Amino acid sequence: MPVLFIYGLAIWLFFTVLAITSGFLREKIYKPRTGELRAHQLGSIFLFIVIFLVTYVFLKFSNLDPSSTELALLGLMWLILTLVFEFGFGHFVNRRPFADLLADYTIPNGRIRVFVLIALAIAPWVMGRFV
C-alpha cells in the first residue's frame, strides 16, 4: 500500500475525531442556542471547511508527490470509510434506523451533511492542485 494511503488513513481517523468533537459541540453549544436544524447546518459547514484545510496542510507538508489518480483514490477511500463508519456505527451500535441516518442527507429539508461527503471525496484532488 503506498505511503499516501497509510498517511491518508491516519488523516481520516483525525477527521473522525474532529467529526465526533463537532457533534459534541453541536449538541452542547449550538443546538440549545440555534435549534436542531441550524446546529446540523453549522456542524456540517464546519466539517466541510476543516476537511479542505486539513487536506491542504497534509498535502503541503507530507513531502509526497501523489498523482491526480492517487489523490482521487484517496478521496474515494475517505468517502467509503466514512459511509461504512457512519451507517455501520449509526445503525448497529447506536441502533438508529437507516431512514433516520439517511435523513441527514436530505437537502430539501435543509440537511446538508451530503456536502461533508462531497468534501471528503474531492478534497485530496482539489487541494492537490494548490500544493
C-alpha positions as MATLAB code, in Angstrom:
seq = 'MPVLFIYGLAIWLFFTVLAITSGFLREKIYKPRTGELRAHQLGSIFLFIVIFLVTYVFLKFSNLDPSSTELALLGLMWLILTLVFEFGFGHFVNRRPFADLLADYTIPNGRIRVFVLIALAIAPWVMGRFV';
ca = [
       0.000    0.000    0.000;
       1.505    3.348   -0.986;
       2.554    5.670    1.817;
      -0.099    8.185    0.717;
      -2.884    5.789    1.699;
      -1.313    4.915    5.047;
      -1.000    8.615    5.888;
      -4.455    9.120    4.395;
      -5.899    6.583    6.821;
      -4.327    8.493    9.715;
      -5.836   11.733    8.407;
      -9.238   10.047    8.067;
      -9.004    8.923   11.708;
      -8.223   12.542   12.610;
     -11.320   13.608   10.628;
     -13.333   11.087   12.638;
     -12.133   12.622   15.903;
     -12.973   16.087   14.550;
     -16.446   14.926   13.480;
     -17.148   13.411   16.907;
     -15.905   16.603   18.571;
     -18.056   18.670   16.216;
     -21.070   16.519   17.111;
     -20.427   17.044   20.798;
     -20.117   20.816   20.318;
     -23.237   20.808   18.166;
     -25.283   19.069   20.837;
     -23.921   21.013   23.819;
     -23.338   24.500   22.397;
     -25.017   25.154   19.036;
     -28.243   23.198   19.394;
     -29.524   24.829   22.610;
     -28.941   28.274   21.076;
     -29.909   27.732   17.433;
     -32.187   24.700   17.289;
     -31.535   21.304   15.775;
     -31.584   22.164   12.057;
     -29.313   25.211   12.297;
     -26.930   23.284   14.569;
     -26.781   20.495   11.970;
     -26.006   23.061    9.273;
     -23.303   24.805   11.328;
     -21.650   21.485   12.180;
     -21.727   20.388    8.534;
     -20.244   23.679    7.315;
     -17.526   23.460    9.978;
     -16.566   19.934    8.868;
     -16.660   20.903    5.193;
     -14.179   23.725    5.767;
     -11.945   21.713    8.105;
     -11.708   18.824    5.639;
     -10.305   21.127    2.965;
      -7.942   22.898    5.381;
      -6.553   19.704    6.921;
      -6.188   18.110    3.494;
      -4.246   21.130    2.249;
      -1.896   21.082    5.250;
      -1.446   17.319    4.937;
      -0.556   17.504    1.249;
       1.607   20.610    1.643;
       3.802   19.220    4.416;
       3.784   15.478    3.705;
       6.659   15.620    1.203;
       4.671   13.259   -1.006;
       4.112   13.858   -4.703;
       0.925   11.935   -5.457;
      -0.599   11.753   -8.916;
      -4.095   13.038   -9.654;
      -5.285    9.440   -9.787;
      -3.843    8.677   -6.354;
      -5.476   11.804   -4.926;
      -8.831   10.835   -6.441;
      -8.470    7.324   -4.976;
      -7.612    8.805   -1.582;
     -10.837   10.820   -1.674;
     -12.766    7.696   -2.643;
     -11.138    5.830    0.254;
     -12.163    8.583    2.698;
     -15.706    8.560    1.345;
     -16.096    4.782    1.639;
     -14.577    4.664    5.127;
     -16.913    7.454    6.247;
     -20.034    5.806    4.827;
     -19.145    2.473    6.402;
     -18.439    4.162    9.724;
     -21.493    6.449    9.752;
     -24.014    3.857    8.690;
     -22.356    0.890   10.396;
     -21.808    2.619   13.726;
     -25.034    4.609   13.498;
     -27.197    1.593   12.755;
     -25.527   -1.306   14.530;
     -24.097    0.478   17.580;
     -26.407    3.467   18.084;
     -29.408    1.439   16.878;
     -30.690    4.220   14.600;
     -32.810    3.107   11.659;
     -31.236    3.638    8.245;
     -34.093    6.027    7.359;
     -33.074    8.300   10.255;
     -29.438    8.168    9.190;
     -30.328    8.999    5.587;
     -32.431   11.960    6.764;
     -29.217   13.920    7.444;
     -28.619   13.934    3.673;
     -31.997   15.344    2.583;
     -31.117   18.736    1.103;
     -34.739   19.879    0.526;
     -35.254   19.570    4.294;
     -32.206   21.736    4.987;
     -29.995   18.757    5.867;
     -26.615   19.358    4.249;
     -24.444   16.524    5.537;
     -24.057   15.342    1.931;
     -21.644   18.244    1.393;
     -19.340   16.732    4.022;
     -19.267   13.526    1.985;
     -18.579   15.508   -1.179;
     -15.742   17.342    0.594;
     -14.176   14.059    1.675;
     -14.402   12.693   -1.849;
     -12.932   15.699   -3.664;
     -10.680   17.453   -1.139;
      -7.494   15.498   -1.933;
      -7.825   16.047   -5.675;
      -8.849   19.717   -5.362;
      -6.256   20.643   -2.739;
      -3.597   18.742   -4.672;
      -3.932   21.470   -7.305;
      -2.856   24.113   -4.777;
       0.241   22.468   -3.277;
];
